[in-house]
Every structure is written in structure tokens, then in C-alpha cells.
């Protein structure tokens, strides 16, 4: 495991602390790790979908990314 040090301006640090509380994360580190993991998973999914779009299957509609993001946002609200 590697260590990453981040210097945040006070207003952003206060916002981060509030987001940690509302998200239920145990710490700032846990919250940020979750964000990074989510972003990486999304990038992987996007790459797979693009590869499949160019493959033998039927092409996706032009707004597919927006629809996937909307569905994910709705699921996270539940």
C-alpha cells in the first residue's frame, strides 16, 4: 500500500469533513478511497462498454453514458 499526502484549503477540508459525516464513512481516508475506487470502476466499465460498442453487438445509443449515470444516481439515492 502506498501513502498519499494531500494539502487542502480550509474551506475544502471543512466540506470534506461534512461529506464524511453524511456519507457514513469512518474517516476522510475511507471516504476518498471510496471515491477513487468508484471512479476507477466507472472508467473500467466505460472502457468495456466502448469496446463492446465497437464489437459484433448492436451499437449503443448516443446518450448511453447519461442513462447509465442517471440510473446509478437513482440507485445511490435508495
C-alpha distances in whole Angstrom, upper triangle without the diagonal:
4,7,10,13,16,20,22,26,27,29,26,24,27,27,23,24,26,25,22,25,27,24,23,20,19,17,17,13,14,17,15,12,15,17,14,14,18,19,17,19,22,21,21,24,26,26,27,30,31,31,33,35,36,36,39,39,41,39,38,40,39,38,35,32,34,35,32,30,33,33,29,30,33,31,28,32,33
4,7,10,13,17,19,23,25,27,23,22,25,25,21,22,26,24,22,25,27,24,24,20,20,17,16,13,14,17,14,12,16,17,14,15,18,18,17,19,22,21,22,25,26,26,27,30,31,31,34,35,36,37,40,40,42,40,38,40,39,37,35,32,34,35,32,30,33,33,30,30,33,32,29,32,34
4,7,10,13,16,20,21,23,20,18,22,22,19,20,23,22,20,23,25,23,23,19,18,15,14,11,13,15,13,12,15,16,14,16,19,19,18,21,23,23,23,26,28,28,29,32,33,33,36,37,38,39,43,42,43,41,40,41,40,38,36,33,34,36,33,30,33,34,30,30,33,32,29,31,33
4,6,10,13,16,18,20,17,16,19,19,16,18,21,20,18,22,24,22,22,18,18,15,12,10,13,14,11,11,15,14,12,15,18,17,17,20,22,21,23,25,26,26,29,31,31,32,35,36,37,38,42,41,42,40,38,39,37,36,34,31,32,34,31,28,31,32,28,28,32,31,28,30,32
4,7,10,13,15,18,15,13,17,18,15,16,20,19,18,21,23,22,22,19,18,15,12,10,14,15,12,13,16,16,15,17,20,19,20,23,24,24,25,28,29,29,32,33,34,35,38,39,40,41,45,44,45,42,40,41,39,37,36,32,33,35,33,30,33,34,30,29,33,32,29,31,33
4,6,10,12,14,12,10,14,15,12,14,17,17,16,19,21,20,21,18,18,14,11,10,14,14,11,13,16,15,14,17,19,18,19,22,23,23,25,27,28,28,31,33,33,35,37,38,39,41,44,43,44,41,39,39,37,35,34,31,31,33,31,28,30,32,28,27,31,30,27,29,32
4,7,9,12,10,9,13,14,12,14,17,17,17,20,22,21,23,20,20,16,13,13,17,16,13,16,19,17,17,20,22,21,22,25,26,26,28,30,30,31,34,35,35,37,40,40,41,44,47,46,46,44,41,41,39,37,36,32,33,35,33,30,32,34,30,29,32,32,29,30,33
4,6,8,6,6,9,10,9,11,14,14,15,18,19,19,21,19,19,15,12,13,16,15,13,16,18,16,17,20,21,20,22,25,25,25,28,30,30,31,34,35,35,37,39,40,41,43,47,45,45,43,40,40,37,35,35,31,31,33,31,28,30,32,28,27,30,30,27,28,31
4,6,5,6,9,10,11,12,14,15,16,19,20,21,23,21,21,18,15,16,19,18,16,19,21,19,20,23,24,23,25,28,28,28,31,33,32,34,37,37,37,40,42,42,43,46,49,48,47,44,42,41,39,36,36,33,32,34,33,29,31,33,30,28,31,32,28,29,32
4,5,5,6,9,10,10,12,14,15,17,19,20,21,20,20,17,14,17,19,17,17,20,22,20,21,25,25,25,27,30,29,30,33,34,34,36,39,39,39,42,44,44,46,48,51,50,49,46,43,43,41,38,38,34,33,36,34,31,32,34,31,28,31,32,28,28,32
4,5,5,6,9,10,11,12,14,16,17,18,20,19,20,17,15,17,20,17,17,20,21,19,21,24,24,23,26,29,28,29,32,33,33,35,37,38,38,41,42,42,44,47,50,48,47,44,41,40,38,35,35,32,31,33,32,28,29,31,29,26,29,30,26,26,29
4,5,5,6,9,10,10,12,14,15,16,18,17,18,15,12,15,17,14,13,17,18,16,17,21,20,20,23,25,24,25,28,29,29,31,34,34,34,37,39,39,41,43,46,44,44,41,38,37,35,33,32,29,28,30,29,25,26,28,25,23,26,27,23,24,27
4,5,5,6,9,10,10,13,14,15,17,15,16,12,9,12,15,13,12,16,17,15,17,20,21,20,23,25,25,26,29,30,30,32,35,35,36,38,40,40,42,44,47,46,46,43,40,40,38,35,34,31,30,32,30,27,28,30,27,24,27,27,24,24,27
4,5,5,6,9,10,11,13,14,16,15,16,13,11,14,16,14,14,18,18,17,19,22,22,22,25,27,27,28,31,32,32,34,37,37,38,40,42,42,44,46,49,47,47,44,41,40,39,36,35,32,30,32,31,27,28,30,27,24,27,27,23,23,26
4,5,5,6,9,10,11,12,14,14,15,13,11,14,15,12,13,16,16,15,17,20,20,20,23,24,24,25,28,29,29,31,34,34,35,37,39,39,41,43,46,44,43,41,37,37,35,32,32,28,27,29,27,24,24,26,23,21,23,24,20,20,23
4,5,5,6,9,10,10,12,11,12,10,7,10,12,9,9,13,13,12,14,17,17,17,20,22,22,23,26,27,27,29,31,32,33,35,37,37,39,41,44,42,42,39,36,36,34,31,31,27,26,28,26,23,24,25,22,20,23,23,19,19,22
4,5,5,6,9,10,11,10,11,8,7,11,12,9,11,14,14,14,17,19,19,20,23,24,24,26,28,29,30,32,34,35,36,38,40,40,42,44,47,45,45,42,39,39,38,34,34,30,29,31,29,25,26,27,24,22,24,24,20,20,23
4,5,5,6,9,10,11,12,11,10,13,14,11,13,16,15,15,18,20,19,20,24,25,24,27,29,29,30,33,34,34,36,38,39,40,42,44,47,44,44,42,38,38,36,33,32,29,28,29,27,24,24,25,22,20,22,22,18,18,20
4,5,5,6,9,9,11,10,9,12,11,8,10,13,12,11,15,17,16,17,20,21,21,23,25,25,26,29,30,31,32,35,36,36,39,40,43,40,40,38,35,34,33,30,29,26,24,25,24,20,21,22,19,17,19,19,15,15,18
4,6,5,6,5,7,6,6,9,8,6,9,11,11,11,14,16,15,17,20,21,21,23,25,26,27,29,31,31,33,35,36,37,39,41,43,41,41,39,36,36,35,32,31,27,26,27,25,22,23,23,20,18,20,20,16,16,18
4,6,6,7,8,8,9,12,11,10,13,15,14,15,18,19,18,20,23,24,24,27,28,29,30,32,34,34,36,38,39,39,42,44,46,43,43,42,38,38,37,34,33,30,28,29,27,24,24,25,22,19,21,20,16,16,18
4,6,8,11,11,12,15,13,10,13,16,14,14,18,19,17,19,22,22,22,25,27,27,28,31,32,32,34,36,37,37,40,42,44,41,41,39,36,35,34,31,30,27,26,26,24,21,21,21,19,16,17,17,13,13,15
4,5,9,10,10,13,10,8,11,13,10,11,15,15,14,16,19,19,19,22,24,24,25,28,29,29,31,33,34,34,37,38,41,38,38,36,33,33,32,29,28,25,24,24,22,19,19,19,16,14,16,15,11,11,13
4,6,9,10,12,10,9,12,13,11,13,16,16,16,19,21,21,21,24,26,26,27,30,31,31,33,35,36,37,40,40,43,40,40,39,36,36,35,32,30,28,27,27,25,22,22,22,19,17,18,17,13,14,15
4,6,7,9,6,5,9,10,9,11,14,14,14,17,19,19,20,23,24,24,26,28,29,30,32,34,35,36,38,39,42,40,40,39,35,36,35,32,30,27,27,27,25,22,23,23,19,18,20,18,15,16,17
4,7,8,6,8,11,11,11,14,16,16,17,20,21,21,23,25,26,27,29,31,32,33,35,37,38,39,41,42,45,43,43,42,39,39,39,36,34,31,31,31,28,26,27,27,23,22,24,22,18,20,21
4,5,5,6,9,10,11,13,14,15,17,19,20,21,23,25,26,27,29,31,32,33,35,36,38,39,41,42,45,43,44,42,39,39,39,36,34,31,31,31,29,26,27,27,24,23,25,23,20,21,23
4,5,5,6,8,10,11,12,14,15,17,18,20,21,23,24,26,27,29,30,32,33,35,36,37,39,41,44,42,42,40,37,38,37,34,32,29,29,30,27,25,26,27,23,22,24,23,20,21,23
4,5,5,6,9,10,11,12,14,15,16,18,20,21,22,24,26,27,29,30,32,33,35,36,38,39,42,40,41,39,37,37,36,34,32,29,29,30,27,25,27,27,23,23,25,24,20,22,24
4,6,5,6,9,10,10,12,14,15,16,18,20,21,22,24,26,27,28,30,32,33,34,36,37,40,38,39,37,35,36,35,32,30,27,27,28,25,23,25,24,21,20,23,21,18,20,21
4,5,5,6,9,10,11,13,14,15,17,19,20,21,23,25,26,27,29,31,32,33,35,36,39,37,38,36,33,33,32,30,28,25,25,25,23,20,22,22,18,17,20,19,15,17,19
4,5,5,6,9,10,11,12,14,15,17,18,20,21,23,24,26,27,29,30,31,33,35,38,36,37,35,32,32,31,29,27,24,24,25,22,20,22,22,19,18,21,20,17,19,21
4,5,5,6,8,10,11,12,14,15,16,18,20,21,23,24,26,27,29,30,32,33,36,34,35,34,31,32,31,29,27,23,24,25,22,20,22,22,19,19,22,20,17,20,22
4,5,5,6,9,10,10,12,14,15,16,18,20,21,22,24,26,27,28,30,31,34,32,33,31,29,30,29,26,24,21,22,22,19,17,19,19,15,15,18,16,13,16,18
4,6,5,6,9,10,11,12,14,15,16,18,20,21,22,24,26,27,29,30,33,31,32,30,27,27,26,24,22,19,19,20,18,15,17,18,14,14,17,16,13,16,18
4,5,5,6,9,10,11,12,14,15,17,18,20,21,23,24,25,27,29,32,30,31,29,27,28,26,25,23,19,20,22,19,16,19,20,16,17,20,19,16,19,21
4,5,5,6,9,10,11,12,14,15,17,18,20,21,23,24,26,27,30,28,29,28,25,27,26,24,22,19,20,21,17,16,19,19,15,16,19,17,15,19,20
4,5,5,6,9,10,10,12,14,15,16,18,20,21,22,25,26,28,27,27,25,23,24,23,21,19,15,17,17,14,12,15,15,11,12,16,14,12,16,17
4,5,5,6,9,10,10,12,14,15,16,18,20,21,23,24,27,26,26,24,22,23,21,20,17,14,15,17,14,12,15,16,13,14,17,16,14,18,20
4,5,5,6,9,10,11,12,14,15,17,18,20,21,23,26,25,26,24,22,23,22,21,19,15,18,19,15,14,18,18,15,17,20,18,17,21,22
4,5,5,6,9,10,11,12,14,15,17,18,20,21,24,22,23,22,20,21,21,20,17,14,16,17,13,13,16,15,12,15,18,16,15,19,20
4,5,5,6,9,10,10,12,14,15,16,18,20,23,21,21,19,17,18,18,16,13,10,13,14,10,10,13,13,10,13,16,15,14,18,19
4,5,5,6,9,10,11,12,14,15,17,18,22,20,21,19,17,19,18,17,14,11,14,16,13,12,16,16,14,16,19,18,18,21,23
4,5,5,6,9,10,11,12,14,16,17,20,19,20,18,17,19,19,18,15,13,16,17,14,14,18,17,15,18,20,19,19,23,24
4,5,5,6,9,10,11,12,14,15,18,16,17,16,14,16,16,15,12,10,14,14,10,12,15,14,12,16,18,17,17,21,22
4,5,5,6,9,10,10,12,14,17,16,16,14,12,14,13,13,10,8,12,13,10,11,14,14,13,16,18,18,19,22,23
4,5,5,6,9,10,11,12,16,15,16,14,13,16,15,16,13,11,15,16,14,15,18,18,17,20,22,22,22,25,27
4,5,5,6,9,10,10,13,13,14,13,12,15,16,16,13,12,16,16,13,15,19,18,17,20,22,21,22,25,26
4,5,5,6,9,10,12,11,11,10,9,12,12,13,10,9,13,13,11,13,16,16,15,18,20,20,21,24,25
4,5,5,6,9,12,11,12,9,9,12,11,13,10,10,14,15,13,15,18,18,18,21,23,23,24,27,28
4,5,5,6,10,10,12,10,11,14,15,16,14,14,18,18,16,18,21,21,21,24,26,25,26,29,30
4,5,5,7,7,9,8,9,13,14,16,13,14,17,17,15,18,21,20,20,23,25,24,26,29,29
4,5,8,7,7,5,6,9,11,13,11,12,15,15,14,17,20,19,20,23,24,24,26,29,30
4,7,8,9,7,9,12,13,16,14,15,19,19,18,21,23,23,23,26,28,28,29,32,33
4,6,8,8,11,14,16,18,16,17,21,21,19,22,25,24,25,28,29,28,30,33,34
4,7,9,12,15,17,20,17,20,23,22,21,24,26,25,26,29,30,30,32,35,35
4,6,9,12,15,17,15,17,20,19,18,21,23,22,23,26,27,27,29,32,32
4,7,9,12,15,13,16,18,17,17,20,22,21,23,25,26,26,28,31,31
4,7,9,12,10,13,15,15,15,18,20,19,21,24,25,25,27,29,30
4,6,8,6,9,12,11,11,15,16,16,17,20,21,21,24,26,27
4,6,6,9,10,10,11,14,15,15,17,19,20,21,24,25,26
4,6,8,9,10,12,13,14,16,18,19,20,22,24,25,27
4,6,5,6,9,10,11,13,15,16,17,19,20,22,23
4,5,5,6,9,10,11,12,14,15,17,18,20,22
4,5,5,6,9,10,11,12,14,15,17,19,21
4,6,5,6,9,10,10,12,14,15,17,19
4,5,5,6,9,10,11,12,14,16,17
4,5,5,6,9,10,11,12,14,16
4,5,5,6,9,10,11,13,15
4,5,5,6,9,10,11,13
4,5,5,6,9,10,11
4,5,5,6,9,10
4,5,5,6,9
4,5,5,7
4,5,5
4,5
4
